Amino acid sequence: MSPKSRLYTLVHAWKNKPFHELRDAQGTHVPNLAHEIQDAGSNANWSKRQTVSYEPIFNAAGNTMSAALFRPLLGASDSQVLRFSMEGLDAASYWHCCNRPIQILLPLSPGVLANPQRIDALCDLILNSRLPVGLVHIGLTTMPPDALRINCKEGLLRLRRIGVLLHLMNANPQSIQPQWLEEIKFDGIHFSIQELRSDDIAVANQQAQLLDALAMARELGAMLYANGITLIKDLENARLLPVDFCYGGLMMSPVSRHQILHISDSRIAKAIFAVKPHGSTNQNGDRQ
């Protein structure tokens, strides 16, 4: 056999040799721990970003998405608030970097907003995010009790001074108080449209009080947000009021932060657009 033929045989045999993993003396696999830990961390971060945590908020017509409610903060404990707030701000930065300046609404409890240390940390997070003024919104989940009202007001006004827009969530006739609204000047008032579903005379008085309170809030410059839109009747009631923004299962269910980038119309707006003619067409089916 010539040297050239022998070399070819050796190389061919080496190439076809089955791969054997590196094992220690006991025959167990020796992993690359650094790579595995890094991969595990990357997978965990990727998985966290795919959670359906962001509920889109649309205009009353449903054809424009203006903001996203970060739902994990609704049930967050005191120790989780800053971490979740950071996650919401990170999502807003991600959208902004992708040329979608979508507003993020972070709902916080009165206890958090009345805590000076929490407000200090929250202000640092917002300022360090370097998001444009108007993209970060804070929602007060409920009216604070008397013991927290002064501190809560101070916390809200501190946030306003750094460019944060303020919302009152879960509004009712008791929480929409003229003095409180004039002092805070909320940018948005959120209420449940489901409270207007019933035609029962027994609840008509409560509905009238809610409508009067909402009218007063609008006169003071607040935008109206109707939540809990799950029926066509809810959407009809919202447009009769009228409200400025709507959100709920009928509009669109919560999605991940990446899916937010691809949303323009609500679910109901897409359905309406699908059944409406798209303008006059010629004999070839082309739009004129």
Secondary structure by P-SEA (a helix, b strand, c coil): ccaaaaaaaaaaaaaacccccccccccccccaaaaaaaaaaaaaaaaaaacccbbbbbccccccccbbbbcccccccccaaaaaaaaaaaaaaaaaaaccbbbbbbbbcccccccaaaaaaaaaaaaaaccccccbbbbccccccccaaaaaaaaaaaaaaabbbbbbcccccccccaaaaaaccccbbbbbccccccccccaaaaaaaaaaaaaaaaaabbbbbbcccccaaaaaaaaaacccccccccccccccaaaaaaccccaaaaaaaaaccccccccccccc
